[in-house]
C-alpha cells in the first residue's frame, strides 16, 4: 500500500477508534501481572503436549481476595491448531523450552492472556462481555506488513486497501461457503502490540467438528461456548490459560494456577 494511503488509513482508524475493534484491545503494561493476580475467573485449557490438537477446557472462579480456585461446571473437549500449540505473547513472562508462536504456523498460542470482546453473527447475544455483531465488511488483518496487523476492522472505515490480503473475514458464513465457526466466539488477546510475524487473529470460537483442528484458535461445541459467554464477566477480570500438561504442572505454583482434578491426589 502506498505510504500516503497507509497514513490515511491510520488517521481514519484513530478518528474512528470506537468503531474499529482491535483483536487485542489492551496492551499489557509492565505490571500487567497485577490484573492477572486480580483475576476472579480463569478459563484453563490443557493438552497432552506441544503437538497435540485436542485438549480439555476447565472453568474456575474465586472470590475477591481469595487465593483458592473453585471449578465451575464440567470439563469440556476442545480442539487447537492443526500443529498444536506454541508459546504466545500475553500476560506471562517470555518462555523457552518449547516452540514460539509465528504467523501461519498452525499453532494455538500458549500462556496467560486477557479475554477480549465477544463477537458473532447475530446483532445481540446473551453475554456479559462487550459484544460486536460482525458484518460482511469486518475482517481481522493477518497480513504482517499491514499497519492494521492483528486488528478487527471494517472496510467501511479503513477502505478496501486496509483489508487487502487478509484471509480472515469475520463473516465466514458469507465469505467462506456458509462456515458457521465464527457465529459465536471471543478474542484471546495474544500479541497485543501487533508484533510482526508473531501471530494474529486468535479467538475462541465454535468448532467445525470435534476432530477438525483450527488454524491457531481454540474451538469448541456451541453449548460450551454459550456457557462461557454467559459466565465470563469483565468485572471479574477473566483470563485465558493454555498450556501443555507438563508445563501446567511446572508453572502451577509460580503462576498460582488452579489444581486440576488429575493432579488433586
C-alpha positions in Angstrom: 0.0 0.0 0.0 1.5 3.4 -0.9 2.7 5.4 2.1 0.1 8.1 1.7 -2.7 5.6 1.7 -1.2 3.9 4.9 -1.2 7.3 6.6 -4.7 7.9 5.6 -5.8 4.6 6.9 -4.1 5.2 10.2 -5.7 8.6 10.6 -9.1 7.1 9.9 -8.6 4.4 12.4 -7.5 7.0 15.1 -10.6 9.1 14.3 -12.9 6.2 14.4 -11.3 4.1 17.2 -14.6 3.5 18.9 -15.8 1.8 15.7 -12.7 -0.2 14.8 -12.5 -3.1 17.2 -9.0 -4.3 18.0 -8.3 -8.0 18.1 -6.0 -7.3 21.0 -7.7 -4.4 22.6 -5.4 -3.9 25.6 -1.6 -3.6 25.5 -0.2 -5.2 28.7 1.6 -2.8 30.9 4.9 -3.7 32.7 2.9 -4.6 35.8 0.2 -6.5 33.9 0.6 -9.3 36.3 -1.5 -7.3 38.8 -4.5 -7.8 36.6 -3.6 -11.5 36.4 -3.3 -11.8 40.2 -6.6 -10.0 40.5 -8.4 -12.4 38.1 -11.6 -13.9 39.5 -12.3 -16.1 36.6 -10.0 -18.4 34.7 -10.5 -20.5 31.6 -7.9 -23.3 31.6 -7.1 -25.4 28.5 -4.5 -28.2 28.8 -3.2 -30.6 26.1 -1.1 -33.7 26.2 1.9 -31.9 24.5 3.0 -29.2 22.1 1.9 -31.1 19.0 -1.5 -32.2 20.4 -4.5 -30.9 18.6 -7.1 -32.0 21.2 -7.3 -30.5 24.7 -9.6 -30.1 27.7 -11.2 -26.9 28.9 -12.0 -26.1 32.6 -13.6 -23.1 34.2 -12.5 -21.8 37.6 -13.6 -18.8 39.7 -12.6 -17.3 43.1 -13.9 -14.6 45.4 -12.1 -11.3 45.5 -9.0 -11.6 47.7 -9.3 -15.4 47.8 -6.3 -17.4 46.6 -8.3 -20.7 46.2 -9.9 -21.5 42.9 -13.2 -23.5 42.6 -14.1 -25.3 39.4 -17.3 -24.4 37.7 -19.3 -27.0 35.7 -17.8 -29.9 33.9 -14.6 -30.1 31.8 -15.2 -30.0 28.0 -13.2 -31.1 25.0 -11.8 -28.5 22.6 -9.6 -28.6 19.5 -6.4 -26.5 19.0 -4.3 -25.5 16.0 -3.5 -28.1 13.3 0.1 -28.2 14.5 -0.8 -28.0 18.2 0.4 -25.0 20.4 3.4 -22.7 20.9 4.4 -20.0 23.4 2.5 -16.8 22.6 2.8 -13.2 23.8 0.5 -12.3 26.7 0.5 -11.5 30.4 3.1 -14.1 31.2 6.9 -13.6 31.0 8.7 -14.8 27.9 9.2 -18.6 28.0 11.7 -21.0 26.5 11.6 -24.8 26.3 9.0 -25.0 23.5 8.0 -23.7 20.1 7.3 -20.0 19.7 4.2 -18.8 18.0 4.7 -17.4 14.5 2.2 -16.2 11.9 0.8 -19.1 9.8 2.4 -21.9 11.9 -1.0 -23.5 12.7 -0.3 -23.4 16.5 -2.5 -22.0 19.2 -0.7 -19.5 21.5 0.2 -21.0 24.9 0.5 -18.9 28.1 -1.8 -16.5 30.0 -3.9 -14.0 28.1 -6.6 -11.4 28.8 -10.0 -12.2 27.3 -11.3 -9.5 24.9 -14.5 -8.7 23.1 -17.1 -11.3 22.2 -18.3 -11.5 18.6 -20.8 -13.3 16.4 -23.1 -13.2 13.5 -26.2 -12.0 15.5 -26.8 -8.4 16.3 -27.1 -9.3 20.0 -26.4 -12.3 22.2 -26.7 -13.2 25.9 -23.3 -12.3 27.2 -21.6 -10.1 29.9 -18.6 -9.4 27.8 -18.7 -6.5 25.4 -20.1 -7.8 22.1 -19.9 -6.8 18.5 -22.1 -8.3 15.8 -20.0 -8.8 12.7 -20.9 -7.7 9.2 -19.8 -8.6 5.7 -17.3 -5.7 5.8 -15.5 -6.9 9.0 -12.0 -8.5 8.7 -9.2 -9.5 11.1 -6.0 -8.4 9.5 -3.5 -11.3 9.3 -1.1 -9.5 6.9 2.2 -8.9 9.0 3.2 -5.9 6.8 -0.1 -4.1 7.4 -0.2 -1.2 9.9 -3.5 -2.8 11.0 -2.0 -6.2 11.7 -3.9 -8.2 14.4 -6.9 -5.8 14.4 -10.5 -6.4 13.5 -11.6 -3.6 11.3 -14.4 -2.7 8.9 -13.7 -2.0 5.2 -16.3 0.7 5.5 -14.0 2.6 7.8 -10.5 1.7 6.5 -11.3 1.2 2.8 -10.6 -1.8 0.6 -6.9 -1.1 0.7 -7.0 -1.5 4.5 -8.2 -5.1 4.3 -6.2 -6.1 1.2 -4.7 -9.5 1.6 -6.5 -10.5 4.7 -7.7 -14.1 4.8 -9.8 -13.7 7.9 -13.3 -12.4 7.1 -15.3 -12.3 10.3 -18.5 -13.3 8.5 -17.3 -16.7 7.3 -20.9 -17.7 6.5 -20.9 -15.0 3.8 -17.3 -15.2 2.5 -16.4 -18.9 3.2 -19.2 -21.1 1.9 -21.5 -20.8 4.9 -18.9 -21.5 7.5 -20.5 -21.1 11.0 -17.4 -21.3 13.2 -17.3 -17.6 13.9 -21.1 -17.5 14.7 -20.1 -17.3 18.4 -16.7 -16.5 19.9 -14.4 -14.2 21.8 -11.0 -12.7 21.3 -8.0 -14.2 23.1 -5.6 -11.2 23.4 -2.4 -12.7 22.1 0.3 -10.4 20.7 -1.4 -7.2 21.8 1.3 -4.9 20.5 0.9 -6.4 17.0 4.5 -7.6 16.7 5.1 -8.6 13.1 5.0 -12.3 12.3 4.2 -13.2 16.0 0.7 -14.4 15.2 -2.7 -12.7 14.8 -6.4 -13.1 15.0 -6.5 -15.6 17.8 -10.0 -16.5 19.0 -12.1 -19.0 20.9 -14.9 -20.0 18.5 -17.2 -22.8 17.5 -15.7 -26.0 16.1 -16.5 -27.4 12.7 -16.4 -31.0 14.1 -14.8 -32.5 17.2 -11.9 -33.8 15.0 -11.3 -30.7 12.9 -8.3 -28.6 14.2 -8.1 -24.9 13.7 -5.5 -22.5 12.1 -4.4 -21.5 15.6 -7.5 -20.8 17.6 -9.3 -22.8 20.3 -12.6 -24.3 19.2 -15.4 -26.0 21.0 -19.0 -27.2 20.8 -21.7 -24.5 20.8 -23.2 -25.4 24.3 -19.7 -25.0 25.8 -19.3 -21.6 24.2 -22.7 -20.5 25.3 -21.9 -21.4 28.9 -18.7 -19.4 28.7 -20.3 -16.3 27.3 -23.0 -16.3 29.9 -20.4 -16.8 32.7 -17.4 -14.6 31.7 -17.8 -11.2 33.4 -15.4 -8.3 32.8 -15.9 -7.2 36.4 -14.1 -10.4 37.4 -11.1 -9.7 35.1 -11.2 -13.1 33.3 -8.1 -14.6 31.9 -7.4 -17.5 29.5 -4.7 -20.1 30.1 -3.5 -22.6 27.5 -0.6 -24.9 28.4 0.6 -28.5 27.7 0.0 -30.6 30.8 3.7 -30.9 31.7 4.2 -27.1 31.6 1.0 -26.5 33.6 2.3 -28.7 36.4 5.7 -27.0 36.2 4.2 -23.5 36.4 1.2 -24.1 38.6 2.6 -22.8 41.8 4.6 -19.9 40.4 1.6 -18.7 38.3 -0.9 -19.5 41.1 -2.9 -21.7 38.8 -5.8 -23.9 39.9 -5.2 -27.6 40.8 -6.7 -29.7 38.0 -8.6 -32.8 39.0 -6.0 -35.3 37.8 -3.4 -33.5 39.9 -5.5 -33.4 43.0 -4.3 -36.6 44.7 
